[in-house]
Amino acid sequence: MGKASRRKRQTDGAPKTKRAPFVARPFEGLADEADWVAMREILPAATATITVVAPEGLEVDGTAVPSGKREVTLVTVLPGAMPAVHRDNGDVLVAMQSRTSSGDASRDVAQSLLTALVSAPGSSVTSVRPATADTPRMQDLVAEGQRLEVQVQEDFGFWLGEDATEEQRAALEQMNENAVPMERVEGAPSAYWCLMTGRAYVRWILGEDEDTATRAVARLQAAGEHTLGEDTKLLGAFRANGLLVPVIEVDPQAEPSSHAEALAALQGRYEKAAASDEPLTLPERKARDGLVSRQVTLR
């Protein structure tokens, strides 16, 4: 029997694993969806502690996942783009931004989380198997009623535990030197100020689906009500995990908190525009087409 025939014979009886289906809006259904997207795509350094509940009988690579409630810390990134870390003291850190991508970011994060839970304390999870259709999603694991309270960090100090090595400290110092300053701006459910090469921007993450958000912003732009006031400018928008993220340039000398009142007013105008089911006017259609042409898709 040839090699090909033997391989076919060996695999014919093996169960076939279905690939994880693509999900354009992977964090839909989770409370604070826009902030999940912020941690996945927008923020360089942030953390959020959540409670997850692993069901009984769940396994990862043949190892049973401890069932019941468990508190874990979501972080934006970990050293070396590691998916997760299980510290000596039992703390589990899971990176929202990692190299793994199955087409469903929710399953990817869940796979990293579950792999960390079955790893021994003191382990660094340097790689995980690709998520499949059988991999739970974060929507299946996050405790009911759990909110995502994002803490924007000034640097990557959350990387280090008490047993940090000199190599880890050196990596931290290098990352801190390249960190982009970011702060949350009150006035909208999810908006973040950042400073890059001397220019300041507010990244405003909208919670509606892309089409609804794009039409609403187009209505505002056609009416001249789409910015935070004088000396601010809408540059365009990102598309991130199924949500629209308009980017507004602001005065780099102004304090981030000084934009809160104008942002709250803009959020109110946006919500009214998003609720409208009137057909777009010609100026609104032109504004929509211009906004779409300047969109950049993250990932």
Salt bridges, closest charged atoms under 4 A:
ASP12 OD2 - LYS8 NZ 3.31
GLU28 OE2 - ARG25 NH1 3.75
ASP32 OD1 - ARG147 NH2 2.55
GLU33 OE2 - ARG25 NE 2.79
ASP35 OD2 - ARG184 NH2 2.75
GLU41 OE1 - ARG299 NE 3.13
ASP61 OD1 - ARG129 NE 2.79
ASP104 OD2 - ARG107 NH1 2.86
ASP104 OD2 - ARG137 NE 2.85
GLU210 OE1 - ARG239 NE 2.81
GLU249 OE2 - ARG199 NE 2.78
GLU284 OE1 - ARG219 NH1 3.42
ASP289 OD1 - ARG288 NE 3.33
